[in-house]
Amino acid sequence: MRRNTLDATKFNPDILLPYQLRADDFRAAAQDVYDFFFDVNTGLVAKGLERLDDILRPAIMSGVLSDMLTSSLAKHSRTLVVNAHFNGHPDLVLKGQYAGNAVKAGEQGIEIKTTRKAGGAVDTHGAREQWMCVFVYQVDNETEPARQRRPMTFTEIYLGQVTVGDFRKNARGELGTRTATLHAQGIAKLRRSWVYRA
């Protein structure tokens, strides 16, 4: 079992980050997640069980990572806190901007997303003007024997300001949930605001 870290040389030295964020806030947040997975997986493997990476379905894994990164970024950030409104938007809000740091749909803050898709394309619940942060990660579910699998790894981090016009709406059937995804120009815009690329 190996403890993962981000490569300090792979951060974008020229990016201008909002809300007084620092590259080190992203490094520390990712390290919190890496340390959690290392500790949990070490215990699971010692008992002959599967790693958390192998147990969780992809959608659940993305949700867990998004929640953990939101919490960790809030802990390391100088000005952002977790949105106290259940399922509120954005995930991180500017401290003191909203009563009780809770808002159903606010404009001051950052939405956190995670995906396995290289390049950062990710579905959202609606097109809106926002600061969007996308963490791209990889999970090794194929190496055999399983004990030799690489730990979950963040390969890309993007943080850009997008608008309603940067999205396309995704058609869904009667039972599907309507979603929106950045269109080709929108995702290109986000990719120009890269924070980390391994």
C-alpha positions in Angstrom: 0.0 0.0 0.0 1.4 3.4 -1.1 0.5 6.8 0.3 -0.2 9.1 -2.7 0.8 12.8 -3.1 0.4 15.5 -5.7 3.5 16.5 -7.7 4.3 20.0 -6.6 5.9 20.7 -10.0 2.7 20.1 -11.9 0.8 23.2 -10.5 0.1 26.1 -12.9 2.4 28.9 -11.7 0.5 31.5 -13.7 -3.1 30.9 -12.7 -5.0 33.7 -10.9 -7.2 32.1 -8.2 -10.4 33.7 -6.8 -11.3 34.2 -3.2 -7.7 34.4 -2.1 -7.2 30.7 -2.8 -3.7 29.4 -3.0 -2.3 26.4 -4.9 -1.3 25.0 -1.6 -5.0 24.9 -0.5 -5.6 22.4 -3.4 -2.5 20.4 -2.5 -3.5 20.2 1.2 -7.1 19.3 0.3 -6.0 16.5 -2.1 -3.6 15.2 0.6 -6.4 15.0 3.1 -8.3 12.7 0.7 -5.2 10.7 -0.1 -4.4 10.2 3.6 -8.0 9.1 4.3 -7.9 6.5 1.5 -4.5 5.3 2.6 -5.6 4.8 6.2 -8.9 3.2 5.3 -7.5 0.9 2.6 -4.6 -0.2 4.8 -7.1 -1.3 7.4 -9.4 -3.0 4.9 -6.5 -4.9 3.1 -5.1 -6.0 6.4 -8.4 -7.7 7.1 -8.4 -9.4 3.7 -11.1 -7.0 2.4 -11.3 -5.0 -0.8 -10.1 -1.4 -1.0 -12.6 1.4 -0.8 -11.7 2.2 -4.4 -12.9 -1.2 -5.5 -16.0 -1.3 -3.3 -17.6 2.0 -4.3 -19.5 2.4 -7.5 -18.3 5.3 -9.7 -21.2 7.6 -9.0 -20.8 7.0 -5.2 -17.1 7.5 -5.4 -17.5 10.8 -7.2 -20.0 12.0 -4.6 -17.7 11.0 -1.7 -14.7 12.7 -3.3 -16.7 15.9 -3.9 -17.9 16.1 -0.3 -14.4 15.4 1.1 -12.8 17.9 -1.2 -15.4 20.5 -0.4 -14.8 20.0 3.3 -11.0 20.0 3.0 -10.9 23.1 0.8 -13.0 24.9 3.3 -10.6 23.9 6.1 -7.6 25.2 4.2 -9.1 28.2 2.5 -8.8 31.7 4.0 -12.2 33.0 2.9 -14.5 30.0 1.9 -16.7 27.8 4.1 -19.0 24.8 3.3 -22.5 26.0 2.3 -24.6 25.1 5.3 -27.8 24.8 3.2 -28.5 21.2 2.4 -27.8 20.5 -1.2 -27.3 24.3 -1.7 -25.3 25.8 -4.5 -22.4 26.5 -4.6 -20.7 24.0 -2.4 -18.3 26.5 -1.0 -19.5 30.0 -0.1 -17.8 33.3 0.8 -17.6 33.4 4.5 -20.2 35.9 5.9 -21.8 36.6 2.6 -25.0 34.7 3.4 -26.9 34.4 6.7 -25.5 31.4 8.6 -23.3 30.8 5.6 -26.3 29.0 4.0 -27.9 29.7 0.6 -30.1 27.6 -1.6 -28.7 29.2 -4.8 -26.0 31.8 -4.3 -23.5 33.5 -6.6 -20.5 34.0 -4.3 -18.5 30.8 -4.0 -17.3 27.8 -5.8 -19.0 24.6 -7.0 -16.9 21.4 -6.6 -17.2 18.5 -9.1 -15.2 15.3 -9.6 -15.1 13.1 -12.6 -13.0 10.2 -14.1 -13.3 11.9 -17.6 -10.0 13.4 -18.6 -10.3 17.0 -19.5 -12.9 17.8 -16.8 -16.2 17.4 -18.6 -18.9 16.8 -16.0 -22.7 16.8 -15.7 -24.3 19.5 -13.6 -27.9 19.9 -12.4 -28.3 23.1 -14.4 -26.5 25.8 -16.4 -25.6 28.8 -14.4 -23.0 31.5 -13.9 -20.5 30.2 -11.4 -17.0 29.4 -10.4 -16.6 25.7 -11.2 -13.8 23.6 -9.8 -13.4 20.1 -11.3 -11.1 17.4 -9.9 -10.3 14.6 -12.4 -9.2 11.4 -10.8 -8.2 7.8 -11.8 -9.0 4.6 -10.0 -7.1 1.4 -10.8 -9.6 -1.4 -10.8 -7.7 -3.6 -13.3 -4.2 -4.4 -12.1 -3.9 -8.0 -10.9 -3.3 -9.2 -8.3 -5.5 -6.5 -6.7 -3.1 -5.9 -3.8 -0.7 -4.3 -6.4 -3.3 -1.7 -7.6 -2.3 1.9 -7.7 -4.0 4.3 -5.2 -6.8 6.7 -6.4 -5.0 9.6 -8.1 -6.0 13.1 -8.9 -4.6 13.9 -12.4 -6.2 17.3 -13.2 -7.7 20.2 -11.4 -9.5 23.0 -13.1 -11.1 26.2 -11.6 -12.8 28.6 -14.0 -15.6 31.1 -14.1 -18.3 29.9 -16.5 -21.6 31.3 -17.7 -25.0 30.0 -18.7 -24.0 30.3 -22.3 -21.1 27.9 -21.8 -23.4 25.0 -21.3 -25.5 22.6 -23.4 -28.6 20.9 -22.1 -28.6 17.1 -22.1 -31.8 15.4 -23.3 -33.2 12.9 -20.9 -36.1 10.4 -21.1 -39.2 10.6 -18.9 -37.5 9.2 -15.9 -34.2 10.9 -16.3 -32.9 13.9 -14.4 -32.3 17.0 -16.6 -28.6 17.9 -16.6 -26.3 20.4 -18.3 -22.7 20.0 -19.4 -20.2 22.5 -20.7 -20.2 22.6 -24.5 -17.0 22.4 -26.5 -16.2 26.1 -26.2 -17.2 26.0 -22.5 -14.9 23.1 -21.6 -12.1 24.7 -23.6 -12.6 27.8 -21.5 -12.5 25.8 -18.2 -9.4 23.9 -19.4 -7.5 27.2 -19.9 -7.9 27.7 -16.2 -6.0 24.6 -15.1 -4.7 24.5 -11.6 -2.9 21.1 -11.8 -2.1 18.7 -14.5 -0.1 15.5 -13.9 
